[in-house]
Amino acid sequence: MELIDAGQKELLQPPDVEEFRRWIRENKSPVLRDKVMDEHEAVKRFIKDGDYIGIELYGTVRCPMSIVREIVRQGKKRLRLAGQGLLEIDFLVAAGLVDAMDITYVGYEVLGLSNILRRAAESGKVKLVEWSNGALSWRFKAAAMGVPFLPVRSMLGSDTLKYSSAKVVKDPFTGIPVTLLPALILDVGIIHVHRADKYGNAQIDGISGFAFEMARASKRLIISTEELIPTEEIQRYPERTIIPWFLVDAVVVAPFGSHPGEMCYRYERDQEHLLEFLKAAETEETTQQYLQKYVYGPRNHQEYLDLIGRDRLEALQRANKGR
């Protein structure tokens, strides 16, 4: 194929789909086994310094914040991120754990952009490579398919291409230009779900984002779940299982695991807490004060929920039911 154009940025996670396939064959077992553990064990066992990680969510919906806070507590270093999220990026960047990121958009919609990421980008502390939202999700799809790239028309005619590491070629069938998006293979994927059984069969209600693709693009996969249900319930509605057990390495039970984000049909976003966080994020000093209170202070997810308070959490549930 004739190369027409190419992005100028470094490819942070070069795709080696044959090595990925080999790794899956040698390290993933189809044996049904209990994978339930707490956040501390899951992060300690499956996330290593220097890993490339992806966290699946949609804005503040289903953000696996209980896992993110534990990553910060354990101080995993030199991480690289698939930066399509929001809260989790700010937390990890603010804690100084991120070296580089494939980024789409990090913004709080009408509440503004991320002050934490802005400081990191302007200071050069975090290396950024840009992609469209569609491009990043299609990169996961390529990895899930076991192919080194996917041809698309995304980013053509925009400066996003210039700041990416994609390539543009002439399609050998039609002669039109197409963008080649390299497969994005994750060392670790992290996904929060509505329910799962002890083996890792997981279901999501409402918007599923790209959980299907990310789960299949990950060498190691941690899922956190609002509730643990019997396998018999999973088997009753098999079509609802978006993530099957053989992809999963750890199952972490985390009710209100998305707080201060929301969970479709379960609880609303905690707007009051989110505004508290964004106010703290205005300066480095107040950001660290926030982390000290809500991340480093609580020893685990349950202590974090105790800090937020049962009354507040139940109010978020009632607000969701009132819709």
WOKADA-V218648 format. One line per field, one symbol per residue. burial: + if it has 24 or more other C-alpha atoms within 12 Angstrom, else -. Layout:
burial=???
This chain:
burial=----+++-+-+++-+-+--++--+----------++++++-++--++-+-+++++++++++++++++++++++++++++++++++++++++++++++++++++++++------+++++-++----++++++++-++++++++++++++++++++++---++++++++++-------+++++++++++++++++++++++++++++--++++++++++++++++++++++-+--+------++++++++++++++++++++++++-+++++--+---++-+++-+--++-++--+++--++++-++--+---++--++------
